[in-house]
Amino acid sequence: MATKTLSKEEILEAIGSMSVTDLADLIEEFKEKFNVTIAAPVAAAATGGDAGAAAAVEEQTEFDVFLEAVVGVDSAPAAVKEGIAKDEAEAIKTKLEDQGATVVLK
């Protein structure tokens, strides 16, 4: 029997149309199936001396969308999508908040 392989775009489209509850369930199933944990990235500590003072402040260009809380879902907080553009992150945040979720962009 042939197995159909979905493109990344098809997968993202399917995820984008899911309810917050279904998305939270998917995240839990993904973590169990692939034996992974989803954790926030840890920023490296700045080194002392002149190097820290001379570092230029750069505007953040990549964002992570974190599901902080959802009524009736125990898996929050959890990363929803990481390393994406600000516009995409804000669009996802708006969709999740419309469903009643509490979302933070980091």
N, CA and C of each residue as an Amber inpcrd file, in Angstrom:
protein
   318
   0.8380000  -1.1690000   0.0000000   0.0000000   0.0000000   0.0000000
   0.8900000   1.2410000   0.0000000   0.6020000   2.2050000  -0.8660000
   1.3970000   3.4370000  -0.9640000   1.0290000   4.3730000   0.1710000
   2.0330000   5.0520000   0.7000000   1.8270000   6.0240000   1.7590000
   1.9930000   7.4150000   1.1780000   1.0120000   8.3010000   1.4110000
   1.0940000   9.6650000   0.9090000   1.9400000  10.4920000   1.8650000
   2.8920000  11.2290000   1.3330000   3.7180000  12.1200000   2.1230000
   3.1920000  13.5390000   1.9520000   2.9110000  14.2050000   3.0750000
   2.4230000  15.5770000   3.0230000   3.5900000  16.5490000   2.9270000
   3.3860000  17.6290000   2.2090000   4.4170000  18.6640000   2.1320000
   4.3900000  19.4770000   3.4290000   5.4480000  20.2150000   3.6650000
   5.4910000  21.0790000   4.8440000   4.3350000  22.0680000   4.8310000
   4.0260000  22.5910000   3.6530000   2.9280000  23.5450000   3.5310000
   1.5920000  22.9130000   3.9150000   1.3790000  21.6620000   3.4950000
   0.1360000  20.9620000   3.8330000   0.0490000  20.7140000   5.3380000
   1.1700000  20.3690000   5.9350000   1.1960000  20.1350000   7.3850000
   0.8970000  21.4270000   8.1240000   1.5570000  22.5210000   7.7220000
   1.3310000  23.8090000   8.3750000  -0.1090000  24.2900000   8.1890000
  -0.6710000  24.0590000   7.0230000  -2.0590000  24.4420000   6.7720000
  -3.0030000  23.6670000   7.6950000  -2.7420000  22.3660000   7.8570000
  -3.5660000  21.5430000   8.7400000  -3.4450000  22.0080000  10.1830000
  -2.2230000  22.3110000  10.6260000  -2.0160000  22.7920000  11.9970000
  -2.6930000  24.1370000  12.1880000  -2.6070000  25.0020000  11.1800000
  -3.2080000  26.3360000  11.2790000  -4.7170000  26.3080000  11.4090000
  -5.3450000  25.2470000  10.9430000  -6.8000000  25.1700000  11.0140000
  -7.2980000  24.4320000  12.2630000  -6.3730000  23.9850000  13.1210000
  -6.7600000  23.2390000  14.3270000  -7.2270000  24.1760000  15.4350000
  -8.0930000  23.6690000  16.2900000  -8.4850000  24.4160000  17.4840000
  -7.3310000  24.3760000  18.4780000  -7.3620000  25.2630000  19.4380000
  -6.3030000  25.3120000  20.4440000  -6.2250000  23.9840000  21.2030000
  -7.3480000  23.4160000  21.5280000  -7.3770000  22.1480000  22.2550000
  -6.7570000  21.0310000  21.4220000  -7.1340000  20.9640000  20.1380000
  -6.5590000  19.9380000  19.2580000  -5.0570000  20.1430000  19.0860000
  -4.6300000  21.4020000  18.9950000  -3.2100000  21.6940000  18.8590000
  -2.4420000  21.2710000  20.1100000  -3.0030000  21.5360000  21.2750000
  -2.3570000  21.1270000  22.5270000  -2.2530000  19.6000000  22.6000000
  -3.3030000  18.9050000  22.1810000  -3.2650000  17.4390000  22.1560000
  -2.2000000  16.9370000  21.1860000  -2.1090000  17.5740000  20.0220000
  -1.1040000  17.1940000  19.0250000   0.3040000  17.3680000  19.5920000
   0.5350000  18.4590000  20.2930000   1.8540000  18.7040000  20.8850000
   2.1990000  17.5950000  21.8740000   1.2530000  17.2140000  22.7080000
   1.5000000  16.1480000  23.6800000   1.7840000  14.8170000  22.9860000
   1.0000000  14.4940000  21.9600000   1.2190000  13.2480000  21.2280000
   2.5770000  13.2600000  20.5200000   2.9510000  14.4170000  19.9710000
   4.2530000  14.5500000  19.3070000   5.3810000  14.2950000  20.3000000
   5.2900000  14.8950000  21.4850000   6.3210000  14.7160000  22.5120000
   6.4260000  13.2560000  22.9270000   5.2900000  12.5760000  23.0850000
   5.3030000  11.1680000  23.4810000   5.8530000  10.2780000  22.3650000
   5.3880000  10.4850000  21.1310000   5.7990000   9.6200000  20.0180000
   7.2980000   9.7120000  19.7440000   7.8420000  10.9240000  19.8020000
   9.2430000  11.1250000  19.4540000  10.1430000  11.2810000  20.6750000
   9.5660000  11.0720000  21.8570000  10.3140000  11.1190000  23.1130000
  11.1500000  12.3950000  23.2310000  10.4820000  13.5380000  23.0560000
  11.1580000  14.8330000  23.1460000  10.4370000  15.7250000  24.1450000
  11.1570000  16.7320000  24.6040000  10.5330000  17.7630000  25.4220000
  10.6670000  19.0750000  24.6630000   9.7380000  19.9530000  24.8910000
   9.7670000  21.2590000  24.2430000  10.0550000  22.2760000  25.3320000
  11.2240000  22.9030000  25.2370000  11.6390000  23.8670000  26.2580000
  12.0170000  25.1810000  25.6010000  11.9030000  26.2420000  26.3780000
  12.2810000  27.5620000  25.8840000  13.7970000  27.6260000  25.7350000
  14.2720000  28.2960000  24.6980000  15.7240000  28.4350000  24.5560000
  16.2920000  29.2900000  25.6740000  17.4920000  28.9580000  26.1050000
  18.1400000  29.6850000  27.1760000  19.1470000  30.6390000  26.5530000
  19.0290000  31.9170000  26.9030000  19.9610000  32.9130000  26.3680000
  21.3030000  32.7690000  27.0570000  22.3670000  32.8770000  26.2900000
  23.7110000  32.7760000  26.8600000  23.9960000  34.0280000  27.6750000
  24.6890000  33.8560000  28.7760000  25.0390000  34.9940000  29.6270000
  26.0670000  35.8530000  28.9140000  25.9270000  37.1580000  29.0520000
  26.8660000  38.0840000  28.4140000  28.2090000  38.0120000  29.1190000
  29.2530000  38.1010000  28.3290000  30.5800000  38.0860000  28.9240000
  30.8820000  39.4640000  29.4770000  31.7290000  39.5290000  30.5000000
  32.0480000  40.7980000  31.1460000  33.0190000  41.6130000  30.3360000
  33.4170000  42.7630000  30.8730000  34.4070000  43.6170000  30.2290000
  33.8260000  44.4740000  29.1440000  34.7090000  44.9870000  28.2850000
  34.3100000  45.9020000  27.2380000  33.4730000  45.2440000  26.1520000
  33.5960000  43.9480000  25.9900000  32.8490000  43.2550000  24.9430000
  31.3530000  43.4170000  25.1470000  30.8910000  43.3220000  26.3880000
  29.4660000  43.4820000  26.6700000  28.9970000  44.8970000  26.4210000
  29.8100000  45.8940000  26.7480000  29.4430000  47.2870000  26.5620000
  29.4600000  47.6880000  25.1010000  30.3070000  47.0550000  24.3040000
  30.4520000  47.4290000  22.9070000  29.4390000  46.7390000  21.9980000
  28.7240000  45.7570000  22.5130000  27.7680000  45.0130000  21.6830000
  26.6390000  45.9350000  21.2440000  26.3430000  45.9060000  19.9540000
  25.2550000  46.7260000  19.4250000  23.9230000  46.0670000  19.7270000
  22.9200000  46.8890000  19.9980000  21.5800000  46.3760000  20.2600000
  20.9070000  46.1420000  18.9160000  20.5100000  44.9040000  18.6660000
  19.8690000  44.5550000  17.4060000  18.3840000  44.3270000  17.6360000
  17.5930000  44.6970000  16.6400000  16.1600000  44.4650000  16.7180000
  15.8860000  42.9780000  16.5440000  14.9950000  42.4550000  17.3580000
  14.6590000  41.0430000  17.2960000  13.9300000  40.7590000  15.9890000
  14.3910000  39.7410000  15.2590000  13.7860000  39.3920000  13.9730000
  13.1100000  38.0300000  13.9910000  13.4470000  37.1980000  14.9630000
  12.8080000  35.8850000  15.0800000  12.1020000  35.8040000  16.4140000
  10.9180000  35.2310000  16.4090000  10.1020000  35.1390000  17.6100000
   9.6550000  33.7010000  17.8270000   9.3690000  33.3770000  19.0800000
   8.8080000  32.0930000  19.4540000   7.4230000  32.3570000  20.0250000
   6.4400000  31.5560000  19.6340000   5.0780000  31.6880000  20.1380000
   4.8790000  30.6270000  21.2040000   4.5740000  31.0530000  22.4350000
   4.3750000  30.1410000  23.5500000   2.9420000  30.1890000  24.0310000
   2.3320000  29.0250000  24.1080000   0.9920000  28.8730000  24.6420000
   1.1250000  28.8430000  26.1570000   0.6830000  29.8970000  26.8230000
   0.8430000  30.0130000  28.2710000  -0.2840000  29.3150000  29.0240000
  -1.5220000  29.4850000  28.5690000  -2.6450000  28.8840000  29.2800000
  -3.8410000  28.7620000  28.3510000  -4.5940000  27.6830000  28.5280000
  -5.8300000  27.4450000  27.7980000  -6.7900000  26.7860000  28.7620000
  -8.0100000  27.2390000  28.7660000  -9.0100000  26.6520000  29.6470000
  -9.2240000  25.1850000  29.2620000  -9.0520000  24.2860000  30.2140000
  -9.3070000  22.8690000  29.9860000  -8.1570000  22.0930000  29.3770000
  -6.9980000  22.6960000  29.2280000  -5.8500000  21.9900000  28.6550000
  -4.7160000  22.0400000  29.6510000  -4.1940000  20.8830000  30.0310000
  -3.1560000  20.8090000  31.0500000  -1.7440000  20.9170000  30.4890000
  -1.5670000  20.9050000  29.1900000  -0.2230000  20.8460000  28.6260000
   0.4580000  22.2140000  28.5010000  -0.2470000  23.2850000  28.7820000
   0.3730000  24.6100000  28.6940000   1.2160000  24.8460000  29.9350000
   2.3120000  25.5580000  29.8970000   2.8220000  26.2720000  28.7360000
   3.5760000  25.3550000  27.7930000   3.5070000  25.7060000  26.5270000
   4.2000000  24.9170000  25.5080000   4.5150000  25.8020000  24.3130000
   5.6340000  25.5400000  23.6690000   5.9900000  26.2700000  22.4500000
   5.0750000  25.8060000  21.3320000   4.5430000  26.7580000  20.5960000
   3.6840000  26.4360000  19.4640000   4.5020000  26.4760000  18.1820000
   5.3090000  27.5250000  18.0420000   6.1450000  27.6730000  16.8580000
   7.3390000  28.5270000  17.2490000   8.5140000  28.1830000  16.7520000
   9.7270000  28.8720000  17.1550000  10.5030000  29.3930000  15.9500000
  11.2210000  30.5170000  16.1600000  12.1030000  31.0600000  15.1380000
  11.3890000  31.6060000  13.9180000  10.2450000  32.2710000  14.1160000
   9.4670000  32.7810000  12.9820000   9.4600000  34.3030000  12.9760000
   9.0530000  34.8780000  11.8610000   8.9880000  36.3280000  11.6950000
   7.9090000  36.9140000  12.6010000   8.0870000  38.1940000  12.9340000
   7.1680000  38.8770000  13.8460000   5.7300000  38.8600000  13.3240000
   5.5350000  39.1310000  12.0310000   4.1760000  39.1520000  11.4730000
   3.4850000  37.8030000  11.6310000   4.2020000  36.7320000  11.3290000
   3.6290000  35.3890000  11.4620000   3.3380000  35.0670000  12.9220000
   4.2660000  35.4540000  13.8130000   4.0800000  35.2030000  15.2450000
   2.8480000  35.9410000  15.7640000   2.6720000  37.1860000  15.3540000
   1.5120000  37.9550000  15.8000000   0.2090000  37.3820000  15.2440000
   0.2380000  36.8710000  14.0170000  -0.9570000  36.2630000  13.4270000
  -1.3570000  35.0050000  14.1910000  -0.3910000  34.1710000  14.5340000
  -0.6760000  32.9580000  15.3110000  -1.1930000  33.3340000  16.6920000
  -0.5580000  34.3310000  17.3060000  -0.9860000  34.7860000  18.6390000
  -2.4430000  35.2310000  18.6010000  -2.7980000  36.0070000  17.5930000
  -4.1720000  36.4920000  17.4670000  -5.1540000  35.3330000  17.3170000
  -4.8160000  34.3480000  16.4670000  -5.6910000  33.1890000  16.2800000
  -5.9040000  32.4330000  17.5890000  -4.8220000  32.2010000  18.3180000
  -4.9270000  31.4600000  19.5760000  -5.7030000  32.2460000  20.6250000
  -5.4540000  33.5590000  20.7100000  -6.1780000  34.3800000  21.6770000
  -7.6640000  34.4430000  21.3470000  -8.0070000  34.4250000  20.0530000
  -9.4110000  34.3910000  19.6490000 -10.1040000  33.1210000  20.1300000
  -9.3140000  32.0480000  20.3220000  -9.8490000  30.7710000  20.8160000
  -9.8680000  30.7270000  22.3460000  -9.3870000  31.8050000  23.0090000
  -9.4160000  31.8480000  24.4630000  -8.0910000  31.5210000  25.1260000
  -7.0220000  31.4060000  24.3610000  -5.7210000  31.0540000  24.9140000
  -4.9900000  32.3000000  25.4040000  -4.0640000  32.1040000  26.2990000
  -3.1290000  33.1460000  26.7180000  -1.8070000  32.8340000  26.0220000
  -1.3040000  33.7770000  25.2280000  -0.1310000  33.5310000  24.3940000
   0.9080000  34.6090000  24.6480000   2.1700000  34.2130000  24.6470000
   3.2870000  35.1430000  24.8340000   4.2540000  34.9720000  23.6730000
   4.7200000  36.0990000  23.1400000   5.7740000  36.0760000  22.1270000
   7.0980000  36.3350000  22.8160000   8.0830000  35.5180000  22.5240000
   9.4000000  35.6800000  23.1420000  10.4410000  35.8320000  22.0710000
